[in-house]
Amino acid sequence: MNSRNAFWRKVRKTSRCWLWTGAMQRGYGVVRINREYLRAHRVSFEWAFGPITDPTAYVLHRCDNRACVRPAHLFLGTQGDNMRDMVRKGRHGWQTCPERMGCKTHPPASVPRGERHVNARLTEAIVREIRTLAASGLSQQAIADQFRVAQTTVSRVLLRRRWAHVA
């Protein structure tokens, strides 16, 4: 079977992005071609524009949608280009973003906090309960087990390294 036909059958075209519906890894489409696993957006880029000769080149998304494989939304750049694009569009994690890239030392309003964060596993009510349980003498590991999180997560909540905005 033709690998290009199989590839495009796993793409759902919308009016804006062409979304990969096959296997995913960290939000990026993954495709197996000739026994090799490749990022779907890189494959789409190479089929549209030719081989990528620079092994350090990144295929970046204009649309900021990791699942998008629409060639018109893809462009080549360096890791530095990718980081600058991320900062410019407010998609950076403020804790790890260097000042030389224009970041602040506190989270900008564009960075979702608490329950609004896409990866949040706790709620403000649970954070308050964690602090109450710890104050009553329950061990961090017992609290972690109760809420099905790592002990380090409980520690960071108690030290206010995470969820510091919750009273």
N, C-alpha and C positions, 0 to 999 in steps of 0.2 A: 504494500500500500504506500502511496505517496505521502511522505512525511509532511509536506506543505499542506496537503488537503486535511490530514489528521490534525495538524496545528490549528488551521483556521476554523475547523469544526468546534474547537474549544474556545472560540472567541465570540462574545456577544457584543454586537455593534450597537451603540446608542448614538444619539445625535451629537454627543460630545466625545466620549472616550470609547475605545474598543477594549472591552474588559475580558481578561483571561478568566476562564471558568474551570480550568484544569487544576492540577496540583499547585499548591502554594507553599511558600517558605518565607516567613517574616513579611507577608503581604505582597511579595513578588511572585509572579507566575514562574513555574518550573516545568521544563519540558525535557523529555529524554529523546535524543537524536543520536543514532549510531552508538548506542550504549554509553552515551555521555549525558549527564544532567546539565542543562544550561538554563540561564534566565530567559524567560519568554520574550521580554522586551528587547534583549540584546539580539535574539534570533530575528525578531521582526525588523529591527533596525538594519541588520546585515542583509536580510533578504531585500529590503527596500533600497539601501544605499551602497551595498557592497561590503566586503570584508573590513573589519577593524584591524588596521595594521599595527597600531600602538597598543602593546599589551597592558599599559597602565591606564588606558582610556576608560572612562566611565560612560555609560549611556544614561543620560539624565532625562527626567520628565518635565516638560513645560507645564503639564496639568497637575503635577504633584500627586498623581494617582498611581501607586505602585503596581496596581493590577493592569494598567493601561498598556496596550501593545500597538496603539495607533502610530504608524511611522511619523505622521505629521506632528505628533506630540513629543517626539524623541529627538535628542541632540547629543553630540559628543562633547565631553568636557573632562577636566581633571578632577581629582579628589577635592582640590582647593576650590574649583568652580562649584562643585556640589555643596561644599560647606558654606560658601558665600551665598549661594542661592537659598540654602536652608535658613540662614540667619536673616537674609533680606525678607523672606516670606514669613518669618516668625515661627518656624517649625522646629527651632533648636531647643534642646534641653538647657535651660538657663544655668543649671549648676555646673555644667561641663564646658560651657561656651567661653572661649578666651576673650578678654576685654579688647584685644587688638582686632577682633572681628566685629566689634561694635555692640557687644552684649553689656547688659547692666549687671550689677551684683545682686539684684533682687529679681524675682520673676516678673516679667512684663505682663500686662493684662491679657495679652494674647495667649499666654500659656495656661491651659485649663488646670485648675487646682481641685484637689479633693475628689468628690464624687463625679465631677464633670470630666476628669481625666479619663481617657480611653482605656487605660490599663488599671484603673482603680479596682481593688478587690475588697476594700473596706468602705464603710459609710461613716458619716460623722457620728451617728449614734453608736456604732461599734467602737470607734476610736474612744469615745467618752467611757464606754463600758470597759474597754481595755485598761484605761487609766484608773478607773474605780477599782477593778479587780486587783491591779498591781498594788494600789494603795492599801488594800485589805490584806496584802501579804501573799497572794497567790503567785506562784513562780511564773516567770516569763514563758517557760516551755509549756506549762499547763495552759496558760492563756493562748499561746500559739496553737496548741492542739485543739482547743475549744473552737477557735475561729478558722482552723485549717489554713494557717499561714506559717511562715518560717519564724523561728524565735528572733532572728535579726530584725524582722519587720516589727515585732512587738517592741524590741529594744529601741528602734528608731522612732516609733510613735512615742514611747515614754521619754526619750531624750529630746523630743520635739525636732528631730531631724526630718521627720515626715509628719504631715498633718499639723504643723505648728500653728496654723490659722484657726484650729478648733480649740475653743476654750475648755 
